[in-house]
Amino acid sequence: MSEHTELLKPLISDKSSRVRLSITPLTIIGLSLIFVWILIAIFATQLAPYDPIATNTEAKLQPMSSAHWLGTDILGRDVFSQIIHGTRVDLSMGIIGVISPFIIGIIIGVISGYFGGFIDSLLMRLLDIALAFPFIVLVLSIISVLGPGLINYYIALAIVSWVPYARLVRAEVLVLRKTEFIDAARVLGFSHLHIITRHVLPNAITPAIVFVMTDIVLTILLGSSLSFFGLGVQPPTPEWGRMIREGQTFIGTAWWVSIFPGIAIVLLALSFSLLGDGLAKQLRVRS
Amino acid sequence: MTTPILSIENLAVIFKQPSGDVYAVRDVSFELHKGEILGIVGESGSGKTVTCRSILQLLPNNAQITSGHIYLDGNKDLLTLTSVELSKLRGERISMIFQSPSTYLDPLMTSGHQISEGLQFHGNMNPRESRQQSIQLLKTVRIREPEQRVNSYPHELSGGMKQRVMIASALACQPHILLADEPTTGLDVTVQAGILKLLKQLRKEQDISIIVVSHDLGVIAEICDRVVVMKDGNVVETGPTRQILLQPQAEYTKTLISAHPSRFLNIHEHATHEDNVGGALEQPVLQIESLSVIFGYTGLLFHHLPEVLVKPLVQAVEDVTFDIKRGEAVGIVGESGSGKSTVARTIVRLIKPTKGKILYKGEDVHLMGTRNLLAYRRSIQLIFQDPFSSLNPRMTIYDTLAEPLRKHHICPDNEVDSQISELLASVDLSLSLKNRKPHEISGGQCQRVAIARALTLKPEIIIADEITSALDVTIQAQILELLEKLRVDMNLTILMISHDLGVVKRICERILVMHNGHVVESGAANQVILQPKDPYTKELVAAVPRMPTQ
């Protein structure tokens, strides 16, 4: 591939046309899907036909009908309304969950890669320690110490899931450190902080941003599975993972209780994956 | 006249691109005769490599040969062959060697395997015979101790040896035609001289015809009988080498010849700045005192550890002493690994010296405090080799130039715009480029931006580290001209680092020759080049390919 582009390079006289990639259809689809999810989360109260936590023992485990589009669960709560309200919880869980790992990971990665030497060894051993434990086991044990709940889930994530960001960014910075414009910036007498923020970070952050999209999906899935085990969001807050668990017992008779929240998780995950793929293509800068 | 062994008629190749088709080769015709060495010369984008690769149809997937014929022995059109026939032809009748042998040799194969692979594939030889044959071939390409080298992996061989192994594997099936695509680019001049000599010998011994593709007219002049000059996919001129070089007809050929740096080697007196030598009484601005740099040196703490535990030490620079006076242009010449770039980087404090001192106006650069260091940074600037890698790909040219102006408060904020216009004008760049990013402009333009950036701080001293070696010759000549102009206009002191004697000779009055970390010879440019004393300098000067003069 590189050999081919090498051959092509000089042939393109109009260099500007080469770089301005048009926005890929993937990005557009992903973005619009996420926009829809956000709208659903914002207007959940208006969109949901029923109160998601109002129980109705008269109408429990009802199949799909014009009154209850996606049926009802064991306590007679409307599944459709629960899914709509669950969007708020799951979407914010994914987005808030990746913020602190993203920031922590990038800071550690940049410092480690840029300064190298002893600092690098120290931070990378720290990373090895975090990496040595199976991810889910570590999250589970942190939560079992801190107690279940969303806040503790975020704390557990901050402790554990910065690792891939740090690795991605460090690898980029190690390559960048050898480029001449970083040397040029040092010769021009700029401070380390200035070089990092102005020259290193903007060029090293792309893979981390692409990974955020995947990580949001993983965070949502993990959060849902924690709720499934009863360690995440506590009832009666509507949350998809919790709904799946509650419907599990009746999967043979009332499949709609579990299946529809499952589909919701898949669709949300797909939206972010599409955006991630689109961004990966979009942000690839050729230098 | 006998039938040519290979003739190309009206070849045209296009590259299919999302933005439309681009012609790489438009209408190229030439002939290769038996036992001839034919050169194809041109700058990047001239289509020389594509032409050469079309012969064996080793083109990228989006390339398409739209018209033309390539006749072998006057009757067989290679473009009509099936892929089975082609693969039989490749290696057996026509074979090819490439630039940068390190990427074309399989790192997991010994040189013996590399060579015998072709023998076993085409010649159905058994392993023992082919090993014997490999040793024989290594002898042919003048590799010393072929019995040992046959078992060496690529990483155990030097760049020159790798190229020889590649030539040996290309010769394995006794082809009639050898295509050499930039066979010596990236190799040191002394190594290059060896490879060129080998190609000449092979032509005699093996009865082989060779096509050499190169950007370097010097290389072509050295070995080719006839030369094809290409530009933008067209043949500009064809003829016997001597005739083309001494009486070029086309304007473009004339430009290529006048831009070639080896031309300056023969000019006896230095054109300008002879008067600057008069300032010799002045105190030097920069003194380098017995500088040594050892890579991997960890200090006394780990010194007593056994060798397996510590990284091997590499002595990059050893006991280098010289000084630079105000307004002077000093050149450091050396091949790869000579330590010349390390000296430059130590001067600008990118690398710490292991021993020795660097004094700027009498003060030790590596002991400076923050305030003095900032002043020092302002007065000395480094320009790098790769113009693309030396600019931040995400910053526009305007931002690249504005950044140092603002950070160092060179001028009030409202004058930044006018300063940038002035800087761009001084490096002959159009102001309309200021909102472009580095990948949107050409290599030569990038290098001008890098020079402009170095000038933002109004430095006294400019260190130019191989600034022209990534550029085409005509661009190279323009950059050197610019550097000379700036030197006069801004009263700059220049330290020029290059592997190319011609480039250094063009700019500098004084030359230091470095070899394996030592300065082996230094003195006035004319003296070092025309009457070298040190044996290494003599070898270096002799190895530079030259063009014939009347």
Interface residues (C-beta under 8 A of the other chain):
Chain A: E3 H4 L7 L8 K9 P10 L11 I12 S13 D14 K15 S16 S17 R18 V19 T179 E180 F181 D183 A184 A185 R186 V187 L188 G189 F190 H194 R198 H199 P202 N203 V285 R286 S287
Chain B: F15 Q17 S19 V22 A24 S44 G45 S46 T49 V50 R53 P60 N61 N62 A63 R345 V348 L350 L373 L374 R377 R378 I380 Q381 L382 F384 Q385 D386 F388 S389 S390 L391 N392 P393 R394 E403 P404 K407 H408 R436 K437 P438 H439 E440 I441 S442 A450 R453 T456 L457
